[in-house]
């Protein structure tokens, strides 16, 4: 009623100005409404430290350990890279590799910056307190890279338990933990990557290098003429798995489903044989 009376008392110019004011008010209300919607969407997208990714599968890798995962010509290659591409395809998700230093992989997963670690990670009890592992995709273990003259000394890898010699390890790996825990007399030498081991052995800065068997086999195969050899026996028996964030049960179920299908169809065995030079 009040609004109708107000209209009757206005002249045409005042009425036009009033209409323009109403338009501005409505436009402002609409802008506020849109801003509110965008704020809510942004909060949803960052919930859980960025865990919501839609169809993107963010795969965390440390690309320094062929044949498991490495980088050549700007492209990720190796067993884990092939499996990551196949996994993303089977899940119907877009793949994005996220390169992280080895010791930063689990924190990146916990913080929601990646969705899964596919980087040749051993499923250990200690790590299982921080992450959830998929079903195992490969059973391997630790073994040794040595100079030819030391092959018989370390023919039985458990000799390193009592050795006082220099053992090279990559910091933060299962091998590093093993040496610190079970080789009290040894001199632990930390290397930044497995590739450094060959030069360290040749220059006699270390006497033996301990790492996952596939990595050792690859180093031995690539450097046959460089005076390094892989000890044929395994020191430990371990399972490799993919690490997921605790509580991410949906992705875990999907990943294990894909793995199960690969095992039944023989696809997993085929991928492993393509990349790992088993002696």
C-alpha positions in Angstrom: 0.0 0.0 0.0 2.8 2.3 1.0 4.7 1.5 -2.2 1.6 2.2 -4.4 1.1 5.7 -2.7 4.8 6.4 -3.3 4.4 5.6 -7.0 1.4 8.0 -7.3 3.3 10.9 -5.8 6.3 10.5 -8.2 6.7 12.4 -11.5 8.0 10.5 -14.5 11.7 11.5 -14.0 11.7 10.5 -10.3 10.0 7.2 -11.3 12.8 6.4 -13.8 15.5 7.2 -11.2 13.7 5.0 -8.7 13.7 2.2 -11.1 17.4 2.6 -11.7 18.0 2.4 -8.0 16.0 -0.8 -7.7 18.0 -2.3 -10.5 21.3 -1.5 -8.7 20.0 -2.9 -5.5 18.9 -6.1 -7.2 22.3 -6.4 -9.0 24.1 -6.0 -5.7 21.9 -8.7 -4.1 22.6 -11.0 -7.0 26.4 -10.4 -6.7 26.3 -11.2 -3.0 24.4 -14.3 -3.7 26.9 -15.5 -6.3 29.8 -14.7 -4.0 28.2 -16.7 -1.2 27.8 -19.7 -3.5 31.4 -19.5 -4.7 32.6 -19.3 -1.1 30.8 -22.5 -0.2 32.1 -24.3 -3.2 35.6 -23.2 -2.4 35.3 -24.5 1.2 34.0 -27.9 -0.1 36.9 -28.2 -2.6 39.5 -27.6 0.1 37.8 -29.8 2.8 40.3 -32.3 4.3 43.3 -30.4 3.0 42.3 -30.5 -0.7 41.1 -34.1 -0.7 38.2 -33.4 -3.1 39.6 -33.6 -6.6 36.6 -34.7 -8.8 37.9 -36.9 -11.6 41.6 -36.1 -11.1 43.8 -38.8 -9.6 46.9 -37.2 -8.1 49.7 -39.8 -7.9 52.7 -39.0 -5.7 56.1 -40.3 -6.9 59.8 -39.9 -6.2 61.1 -40.4 -9.7 64.7 -41.6 -9.0 64.4 -45.4 -8.8 64.3 -47.2 -12.1 62.8 -49.6 -13.1 60.0 -48.7 -10.6 59.7 -45.0 -11.4 62.0 -42.5 -13.0 61.8 -39.6 -15.5 63.3 -39.4 -19.0 62.8 -36.5 -21.4 60.3 -34.9 -19.0 58.1 -38.1 -19.1 57.6 -40.4 -16.1 58.5 -44.0 -16.9 58.8 -47.4 -15.2 56.6 -50.0 -13.7 54.8 -47.6 -11.4 54.2 -45.0 -14.2 52.6 -47.7 -16.4 50.5 -48.9 -13.5 49.4 -45.4 -12.6 48.3 -44.7 -16.2 46.4 -48.0 -16.3 44.8 -47.4 -12.9 43.6 -44.0 -13.8 42.1 -45.3 -17.0 40.3 -48.2 -15.3 39.0 -45.8 -12.7 37.8 -43.3 -15.3 39.9 -40.5 -13.8 42.4 -38.0 -15.2 45.9 -38.7 -14.2 48.3 -36.2 -12.7 51.8 -37.1 -11.4 53.0 -35.1 -8.5 56.7 -35.3 -7.9 57.7 -35.2 -4.3 61.0 -36.0 -2.4 60.9 -39.5 -0.8 60.6 -38.3 2.8 57.8 -35.9 1.8 55.5 -38.5 0.1 53.6 -39.6 3.2 53.2 -36.0 4.6 51.9 -34.9 1.1 49.3 -37.7 1.3 48.2 -36.9 4.8 47.9 -33.2 3.9 45.6 -34.0 0.9 48.1 -32.8 -1.8 48.1 -36.2 -3.4 45.6 -39.1 -3.5 47.9 -42.1 -3.7 51.5 -43.0 -3.5 52.8 -45.2 -6.3 56.5 -45.1 -5.9 57.8 -48.6 -5.0 56.9 -48.2 -1.3 57.3 -51.2 1.0 54.2 -51.8 3.2 55.7 -51.8 6.7 54.1 -51.8 10.1 55.4 -48.4 10.9 54.1 -46.8 7.7 50.7 -48.6 8.2 50.2 -46.5 11.3 50.3 -43.4 9.1 48.7 -44.6 5.8 46.5 -47.4 4.5 48.1 -49.8 2.0 46.4 -51.4 -0.9 46.7 -55.1 -1.5 50.3 -56.1 -2.4 51.1 -55.9 -6.1 54.7 -57.2 -5.9 56.6 -59.4 -3.4 60.3 -58.5 -3.4 62.9 -57.8 -0.7 66.2 -56.0 0.0 69.4 -57.1 -1.7 72.9 -55.8 -2.2 75.0 -54.1 -4.9 78.7 -54.8 -4.6 82.0 -54.7 -6.4 82.9 -58.0 -8.1 85.7 -58.8 -5.6 83.2 -58.6 -2.7 80.6 -60.8 -4.3 81.6 -63.9 -2.3 82.0 -61.9 0.9 78.3 -60.9 0.7 77.1 -64.1 -1.1 74.8 -64.5 1.9 73.4 -61.0 2.5 72.9 -61.5 6.2 76.6 -61.1 6.6 76.0 -57.3 6.7 74.3 -57.8 10.1 77.8 -58.1 11.6 79.9 -56.1 9.1 81.9 -53.1 10.1 82.2 -51.9 6.5 80.5 -49.0 4.8 76.9 -49.5 3.8 75.3 -47.1 1.4 71.6 -46.3 1.7 69.0 -43.9 0.4 67.8 -41.8 3.2 64.3 -42.6 4.6 63.9 -45.9 2.7 63.3 -49.3 4.2 66.9 -50.1 3.6 68.0 -47.1 5.7 65.8 -48.2 8.6 67.1 -51.8 8.3 70.8 -50.6 8.5 70.1 -48.4 11.5 68.2 -51.1 13.3 70.1 -54.3 12.5 73.7 -53.3 11.5 75.0 -51.6 14.6 78.7 -52.0 13.7 78.4 -50.8 10.1 79.3 -47.3 8.9 76.1 -45.9 7.4 76.6 -43.7 4.3 73.6 -41.7 3.2 73.1 -41.2 -0.6 70.5 -38.9 -2.2 69.5 -41.4 -4.9 70.3 -45.0 -6.0 72.1 -43.6 -9.1 74.9 -42.3 -6.8 75.6 -45.9 -5.6 77.5 -47.0 -8.7 79.9 -44.1 -8.5 80.3 -44.5 -4.7 81.2 -48.2 -5.1 83.7 -47.5 -7.9 85.4 -44.8 -6.0 85.3 -47.0 -2.8 83.3 -44.5 -0.8 81.0 -47.4 0.2 81.6 -51.1 0.2 78.0 -52.2 -0.4 74.7 -50.6 -1.4 71.4 -51.9 0.1 68.1 -51.2 -1.7 64.9 -52.9 -3.0 65.8 -55.8 -5.3 64.2 -54.4 -8.5 66.3 -51.2 -8.1 69.5 -53.2 -7.5 68.8 -55.5 -10.4 68.3 -52.5 -12.7 71.5 -50.8 -11.5 73.5 -54.1 -12.1 71.9 -54.6 -15.6 72.7 -51.0 -16.6 76.3 -51.0 -15.3 77.7 -54.4 -16.1 80.8 -52.8 -17.5 81.3 -50.5 -14.5 82.4 -53.1 -12.1 79.3 -53.6 -9.9 77.2 -56.7 -9.4 73.9 -57.7 -7.6 74.1 -60.3 -4.9 71.6 -63.0 -6.2 70.1 -63.8 -2.8 67.5 -61.6 -1.0 68.2 -60.2 2.5 64.5 -59.8 3.4 61.1 -60.7 2.0 58.7 -57.7 1.6 55.6 -56.6 -0.1 55.1 -53.5 -2.2 51.8 -51.7 -2.1 50.2 -48.3 -2.9 49.6 -45.9 0.0 46.3 -44.1 0.5 45.1 -41.7 3.0 43.5 -43.2 6.1 39.8 -43.1 5.9 39.7 -43.0 2.1 37.8 -46.3 2.0 36.1 -45.6 -1.4 39.3 -45.2 -3.3 40.9 -48.1 -1.4 38.0 -50.4 -2.5 38.3 -49.2 -6.1 42.1 -49.6 -6.2 41.9 -53.1 -4.8 39.2 -54.0 -7.2 41.4 -53.0 -10.2 44.4 -54.9 -8.7 42.3 -58.0 -8.3 41.2 -57.8 -12.0 44.8 -57.3 -13.1 45.9 -60.4 -11.2 43.1 -62.6 -12.6 43.7 -61.4 -16.2 47.5 -61.7 -16.0 47.9 -58.0 -16.8 49.8 -57.3 -13.6 52.3 -60.1 -14.3 52.8 -58.8 -17.9 53.6 -55.3 -16.6 56.0 -56.6 -14.0 57.9 -58.7 -16.5 58.1 -55.8 -19.0 60.0 -53.6 -16.5 61.8 -55.6 -14.0 65.0 -57.4 -15.1 64.8 -60.4 -12.8 68.2 -62.2 -12.9 
